[in-house]
Structure formats: C-alpha cells, structure tokens
Amino acid sequence: MKAFLKDSREKRNEFEYVREVVRQITDVAYEAEDIIDTFVVNAAMQKSRSRMGRMIHVFDNASLLRNVGRQIESIRAKVKEIYDKKMFGIVSMSGGEPSRRSAREKRPPVVEEANVVGFDEEAKTIIHRLTEGPEHLEVVSVIGMGGLGKTTLARKVYVDPSIEYHFYLRAWVYVSQEYSRREVFRGILESLGLMNNQMLNMSDDWLAEELCRHLRNNRYLIVIDDVWTREAWDDIRMAFPNTDLASRILLTSRNREVALHANADSAPHNLRFLTVDESWELLCRKTFRKERCPPELEDLGRQIARKCYGLPLAIVVISGLLLKREKTHDWWKKVADSVSTHVAKDPKQCMDVLALSYKHLPEHLKVCFIYFGIFPEDYEIPVWKLLRLWVAEGFVQESGQECLEDLAEEYLEDLVDRNLILVATKRANGRIKTCRIHDMLRDLCVKESAEQKFLQVIKGFAPNCPSSTSTQSYHRRLCIHSNVLEFISSKPVGPHVRSFLCFVLEEKHVPRQHTSFILDAFGLVRVLDLRSISFSRFPNEIVQLVHLRFIALFGNFKILPATISNLWNLQTIIVRTTCRELNILADIWKMLQLRHLHTSGISFLNGPPSQTRKNYEDPFVRRNILTISTISPDSCTENILARTPNLRKLGIRGKLITLVEEKGGSTMFDILAKLDRLESLKLLNDAFPLDPSRCIIPGLPPSYKFPPNLKKITLSDTLLDWDHMSTLGMLPNLEVLKLKDYAFKGSRWEPLDGGFRLLRVLKIGRTDLIWWDASGHHFPRLQCVVFRHCSSLEAIPSGLAEVSALQNMELHWPKPTAAYSARLIQRQKLQMQQLGLLNTAFKLFIYPPDV
C-alpha cells in the first residue's frame, strides 16, 4: 500500500478513482494504527487491573482488528487490480524514479519583459558577472523560490544590449523537472537557428557533438532555465566547450545544491524578495497600467501588496484578480482581508507553480515540509524546537550511529537549499538559529496536509460554528492559533489526533475543571505542546498518555511527579514553571528514549542507585540524553553526569560556589572535564534569598578542567574579576561567550594576546566596566559584539576596527561617549570597505538611536 501511494503520486490529480483508492488506503491505515495504539494503551493499563478485569478486557480489540483486516484485504484487491491491469498508466516504480512526461506536455513559463520591477540592480550584478571575470567557461547561477522571478531576471539580462554586443552566440533553453536530453539539445540548436529536418532523427550524442562544434570557436551565452537536479546538468554539460573565449552559462534553479554542483567555485546569486515599495509599484503597474491609483484605494492596495510578502508571482496573480471586478473599496477590502485565500483560488497561476517544488521533494522531506503548516503566519520558528518535534513525530529515521537531531538539521538545510524555507537568523557557527516560511508556501502546506488528513489548523474557534469542529477528529495533528480556552471548554473529541500544539500569543490560564481535557480528548497523542496554556497544578492525567514523545508545559509546578517515569516513549520534556525550584521526582534513568530535559528555575535531579554495575557494565548509562538544563549545582554529581557521556548542552543554576569548592583535593567542577561531547555550558549564580555578592565564587577553574569541546559559555551573576577572562580565552574551541548581568566586575579589562582564537560572538550585560582594550590580536575572528546596559563604559575600543571579521555591533542604552566611539568605528569600517579591504558590510545598531 505504501508503494502504491508512492507510485500513484503523478496520477492522483488526473483520475478520481485513483484519488478515492488513495483516500481509502489512508483511512484504513489510520484506522489500523488507531486500533494498534489503543491496544498498547489498554495493555499498559492491565497491570492496574484485577485478574478478573484482565480477563474481561483481553478481547476488546479482537473484533476491531478483524474488521480492519477485512478492509485491508478489500483495498489490497483494488491495488492489485490497478497494478495487474496497468490502469491509469500506473506501473510499479518503487525501484526507480517516476517516468518523465513527453516533451510536448511541458510548458515553459510565461515571461513578461514589460512591467519588471525591482530587478535593475540585480540585472546589473548578473551582467557584470557574465561580461567580466575569467577567460575560461564559467557557470553563473541564479537561485530562489518558485515565483520569485528567476526566469524574468534571466530574460531581462538575455535581451540587454550589452549582452547582445558581448556574446556572438546566444541561446535559451527551458529544462524543467521532466526533460529529455535530445529536446534540450534541439532547443539550443533551434534557438541558434541551426536546426534542420536532418537533425530530427539524430541521437542525443550526435546532437551534443554538433552543438559543441558550432560553439567551439565563438564566445557564447547559453541560458539554461529551471534546472532541478544535478543529474540534469551532468546530462548536458558535455555540449558546452571550454575554449577560453570567456563564454558563459546562465543557469536558473530553485535548488542551491544544483548551482554549487554546476560551479563550486562561484557563489550562486540569491534572488531577493521585492521590498514593500517595489511590491506596491508592481501592483500598481499591473492593476492600473499607466494610470494612478485612486486615493481611496491606496491604503488597501498597499496592504494587499504587503501581504504578498515580496513574491512577484503572487502580486501578478492578485492583480489579475483585482482587474476582474470594479475597483471598489468593498472589493479591495475583501481581498486585503484574505490575500493568500484569493491567490489560492487561481491554482494554475500560482499554487501549482509553488507546488512543483513540493512534488519534487524526496519522500522524507515532503512530510517535513508540510509540517511547517502547524506554525502561524509570519512565525519565527526556533530550530532547536523544530528538530525535536520532527524527531518526536518520527519523520527522522535512524542512519547508523548518526544523531537524529543532526539528521533533522540536514533535512532542514536541504529544504533551505531548495528555497522552500527561509533562514531568519543564524548562529555564530553559521548554523540556522531560527527560520520561517513564506506565507504562500505555508498555505500550500496547509492545503496539502488537509488533503492527506495530516493536520488541521484552528484559528478563530467558534463553539457554535460547525465548520470549527466538524473535521477535527479525522486529522492526525491539531494546531490551535487562537481562542484556545473556548476550544478546551467545548470538550473536543479527537481520538485520531497524534499531535496537539498551541500557538497563542497570550498565555491563558486553564480552569482546574478543564485540566483533564487532554486525556479525555487525545488519548493517543504523541506530541503535546501546551506552553501557551498555564496550569494551576501539574496535569497528572498526562501520565496515562503512554505514546507521548514530546511534552511542553507551563504552570505553577513545584514537582515533576515520579509517575512521569512510566512514559517510556518520552524523548523531550520542556517544563516552564513560575516557581523558583522544581523537584524532579521522575526517575529519568528508567526512561530509555529520553533525549532532552529542559526546565526553568533550579531543578533538583536524582541519580540512579550507585551500586548498579553488572558484569562490569553500568545499566543506567543513558547515551541518548543530549540536553539537561537547568539543574542545581548539587545535582552535578558523578553519579549523574558520568551516566550522560553524550551530553551536548548543560545548564546549571544555583550557588555555583558548590561547584568550585575543593573537597578532598577535587571539586565537583572536575566532573565536567569528562563530558567530551559538551558544546554549551550555562552557569547562572543564584543565591536567593541572598544577594549574589554574598555568594561570590573565588574564580574559575583552570582551562584544562573545562570540557574540551566547549563552544558556548553563558555566565550570569558570577561577579568574577576581569583577570579570569584569560581562563576563558584559553578554551581552544570557544565560539560564543555570553556575559549576562554582573558576570564580571571591575572598572578595567586588559585582554591577553593569543586568547579567544575562535571567538565569534561576545555579549556583555550590566557591568561596572569603564575601560577595556581590544584589537585583532585579542579577538582575531570576532564577528559580533553586543553591549547591553553597560552604563559605565566610556568608549568602545578603537582597535575593534582592525578586526576584519567584525560585521555587527549593538549598543543598548550606552553612554553618549560610547555611542560616539562606535560611530567612529563604523566610519573606519566604511572606509576600509570602499578601499576594497573588506568584503562584507559593517552594521551598527544603537538604541535609543539619538544617544
């Protein structure tokens, strides 16, 4: 059945019978999964029943299983008939790629050369890359998401007079997803005016040789539009000779990987989105031609343009829609209220173009992509959370010894390279910190996932509205974007739901009488994200959700109950509590799947029994655990940390003096040196009710006592002398150093030469620092420096202007003299850039700006 779903992919939109078979298969598969999961839940409850009770309930699922079995046999017969008779052109393709359609079915995109907006500078950049540079053949690539205007830009460049003058031969060919080598070569020969009847029957190789012969002694430009795979480029590249005449290939693609494969030595040109003003200009040109927009429609028009989020294709489609009716305020208001909905009404123009990228994805990325539909519009998605959700959902399959989160990150990078997902912010090491999805693509995710009963998004829930509740129970994932309390109060029923996620801006308090809604409504749930809901007590009903893999809770919790240990599938626990302390009674050493434990406040964690070794092996070593944050210093014992050898992230909060106090010639901090996989360490000194100054740690341990592969350190309220910065400077792999409020004290800091060799990000919070020295000798790779509320700091060291890597500087509430010195550095950086000494621009942010 899985194979049939894969093989019938191309035929589902053509034949209603195939769509119906697919729907039936999906429903039966879901029902079978429901019955099996329910059986597991009931089996987990058997231990709590009497002997008689176990006998009564043991056959509950037998008849249901038989019914599903009969349905499966019926569907299997239909599938077999389709395969045997090769109905609808469906044949088994499980061993290879889907067959390519014939060339006549391909339709190249319609390119408008008039009304091009926002591409002037882009075109100049591409023309410069095509006409300047090396003498050898070079590939210049333009990449971007579907509908962004790659083909339009390429056409604008192609017909530019300077290009016509520079290249003796020019040709244009459209490749697309389904291509034929022969048709590509014929297309180029025809574009060059060389095609004749004799060539119609020639082989691919003969056509390639003929094309190569004509190009060999000429400077040529070939535009290869819409290339989807590396294999497509490899299929045709032999036809383009490299004769040192400065010939060029201009290639457009949605996939960054394709561009880098065609030319690994030259970065592809990332086509940007239109600005708000450019979007408005394009909307006016398409809607009013040469006329002006009526004043009464301008505000609505700008709102419509803004909601297209810089995507030219969406603007063109919505313009066509606006032209279909009278230009009235009411009609424009209706469109402005739901731009994406109106764009989706014309699928051939926009959504089908965007859907091509989705259809071209491998199976494992399709489910990851449509999962973005769970997030609200314009939501900046934390990558750490996204990866944990993907793993919990089962989208990431194990591959050897590779970490699941690392594989998930590769999936995300692949989607970014295919221009389906946008990078919002990056970490110091270049990895993605937050991401987002274009609104039109998000609508595609919601549409596809609804068709597959993959997820349902509920926003603006109305209890008395049938459309709000009629289909929720049939979807596998349910996402609430607003009115969450109204939804809970309606006593929802979702026996098929596997994931329940809330994305509500304001935290809502759940009345005590409704805390049991989770178990009542979603007994088979695997992913539960309730951080937008505040609980007055820990919802103990959760411990009966035996399939749970991911849980995020918020409330007034003092303990994490021991019964949580019974959730043997749990991988990620995120608990945010309003209490300062959280006592973790759960025995995490019994939870074999646990990977991440995130808690706020000071959490007290208990280790397993110390005498547990059997046959020289420790049965309580948990190599799956990657995150523990934040726990008390008293919990940092060898009994705990020695059993988490693969720990990557550790947060410690409490009286840190406990860690560095020497007892019997050693300290508790010594244990951290054994965590050779640890990358991030957070040390928060919290001596409440005492002031942090009453519990100062005397100093930092020597650098060799720190974990050897530490890349990120966060310190807060440690009140260390600046001399101890030299210890941190000696850490060989340190990239990010966050000094939060009162991490260090003293009016003067003089860094030592030779330290911080890899440091890229330095953030300094409240401190009494007045003066410090810094230059490229102290921070050779520093890229970003941030000062927050450093009200005593007189000036930013002028030597930072010498750090060639420095790209960003932020000052929040600085002294006027510090702001002035930062602006001087900005001027120096600008001069260096104008002289060609810097490749990247320097950005300075000062708040408030008038300091």
Secondary structure as UniProt FT lines:
FT   HELIX           2..7
FT   HELIX           9..11
FT   TURN            12..14
FT   HELIX           16..45
FT   HELIX           46..48
FT   HELIX           51..57
FT   TURN            58..61
FT   HELIX           62..85
FT   HELIX           87..89
FT   TURN            94..95
FT   HELIX           103..105
FT   HELIX           120..131
FT   STRAND          138..143
FT   TURN            146..147
FT   HELIX           150..158
FT   HELIX           161..166
FT   STRAND          169..174
FT   HELIX           181..191
FT   TURN            192..193
FT   HELIX           197..201
FT   HELIX           204..215
FT   TURN            216..217
FT   STRAND          220..227
FT   HELIX           230..236
FT   HELIX           237..239
FT   STRAND          248..253
FT   HELIX           256..262
FT   TURN            264..265
FT   STRAND          269..270
FT   HELIX           276..288
FT   TURN            289..290
FT   HELIX           295..306
FT   TURN            307..310
FT   HELIX           312..323
FT   HELIX           329..337
FT   HELIX           339..344
FT   TURN            347..350
FT   HELIX           351..359
FT   HELIX           363..370
FT   HELIX           371..374
FT   TURN            377..378
FT   STRAND          381..382
FT   HELIX           383..393
FT   TURN            400..401
FT   HELIX           404..417
FT   TURN            418..419
FT   STRAND          422..426
FT   TURN            428..429
FT   STRAND          432..436
FT   HELIX           439..451
FT   TURN            452..453
FT   STRAND          456..458
FT   TURN            463..464
FT   HELIX           466..469
FT   HELIX           472..474
FT   STRAND          477..480
FT   HELIX           484..489
FT   TURN            495..496
FT   STRAND          499..502
FT   STRAND          508..510
FT   HELIX           512..514
FT   TURN            515..516
FT   HELIX           517..521
FT   TURN            523..524
FT   STRAND          527..535
FT   HELIX           540..544
FT   TURN            546..547
FT   STRAND          550..555
FT   STRAND          559..560
FT   HELIX           562..566
FT   TURN            568..569
FT   STRAND          572..577
FT   STRAND          581..584
FT   HELIX           588..590
FT   TURN            592..593
FT   STRAND          596..605
FT   TURN            615..616
FT   TURN            619..620
FT   TURN            623..624
FT   STRAND          627..631
FT   HELIX           633..635
FT   HELIX           638..641
FT   TURN            642..643
FT   TURN            645..646
FT   STRAND          649..654
FT   HELIX           657..660
FT   TURN            664..665
FT   HELIX           668..674
FT   TURN            676..677
FT   STRAND          680..685
FT   TURN            688..689
FT   HELIX           692..695
FT   HELIX           703..705
FT   TURN            708..709
FT   STRAND          712..716
FT   STRAND          720..721
FT   HELIX           722..724
FT   HELIX           725..729
FT   TURN            732..733
FT   STRAND          736..739
FT   TURN            741..742
FT   STRAND          744..745
FT   STRAND          748..749
FT   TURN            753..754
FT   STRAND          761..764
FT   STRAND          771..772
FT   TURN            776..778
FT   TURN            780..781
FT   STRAND          784..788
FT   TURN            791..792
FT   HELIX           798..802
FT   TURN            804..805
FT   STRAND          808..812
FT   HELIX           816..834
FT   TURN            835..836
FT   STRAND          843..847
FT   TURN            849..850
//
